[in-house]
């Protein structure tokens, strides 16, 4: 297998991991949150945080590296409009992902505390959960847009 095929595979797998892990994390946290059981939420949040660091963080690093490598190997100009737009959207995803990771950690702590003390989830938890939920939408839509840009490679300007 040549370097191009390896980088292409890494790039496609990285995109799939980013999208799939993000969607899976969102689904499981949303469902646990809907249940309202602090112990269930705490357990789910523990797993979600680990998944985010293992899978999402790894893909976050490999995506731009493999993408730049692919552009170089294929002779593409890194300043092509679709690449610039993809990188801009990628940064936007990151701007939403970083606070979400922090929110997940805080929500996990609050759910663990509520489970330990046998109390209800605090209004602060609910506030964080709403922010977490709404931060996911721009990131999700941006990832979909990046997929479209990678497939179509349109000239945007």
Protein Blocks (a to p, Z undefined) as FASTA:
>chain_A
ZZklmmmmmmmmmmmmmmmmmmmmmmmmmmmmmnopaklmmmmmmmmmmmmmmmmmmmmm
mmmmmmmmmmmmnopafkbfklmmmmmmmmmmmmmmmmmmmmmmmmmmmmmmmmmnopac
dfklmmmmmmmmmmmmmmmmmmmmmmmmmmnopafZZ
